């Protein structure tokens, strides 16, 4: 019998889906004017590379980040779902 060593096959994957999820989720809470557009771009790249689930969820998180960002909503002249009470942003 031949004693062959087992072969390990490593599949190269693109990190776009995971990065879209991470940036989109963090963008909901902080730095959404930077992270949310970046999450949308990475989500589109993830979908283009057939990582559909992570790409779509990343885009959804990015949309939530955009809706809760006063800076991005001010750029497109839309009201935000955040509000300020007694100098504290809620």
C-alpha positions, 0 to 999 in steps of 0.5 A, spaced: 500 500 500 502 507 498 502 511 504 501 518 501 500 524 506 493 527 506 493 533 502 490 539 505 486 544 500 485 551 502 480 555 498 482 562 498 476 567 500 474 574 499 473 578 506 468 583 503 462 580 506 465 579 513 468 586 513 461 589 510 458 586 516 463 588 521 463 595 518 455 596 517 454 593 525 459 598 528 456 604 523 450 603 526 453 606 533 459 610 531 462 613 525 456 612 521 458 617 516 465 613 514 463 606 516 456 605 512 458 607 505 464 603 506 459 597 508 455 598 502 461 598 497 464 592 501 457 589 501 456 590 493 463 587 492 461 581 497 455 580 492 459 580 486 463 575 489 457 570 490 457 571 498 450 573 498 448 572 505 454 576 508 453 582 503 446 583 504 446 583 511 452 588 511 448 592 506 442 592 511 446 594 517 449 600 513 442 602 511 440 602 518 447 606 520 445 611 514 438 612 517 441 613 524 446 618 522 445 625 523 451 627 518 449 623 512 441 625 513 443 632 513 447 631 507 441 629 503 436 634 507 432 628 510 430 628 518 433 623 522 430 618 527 435 620 532 433 626 536 437 631 541 434 632 548 437 637 553 443 636 549 444 629 549 443 625 542 438 619 543 
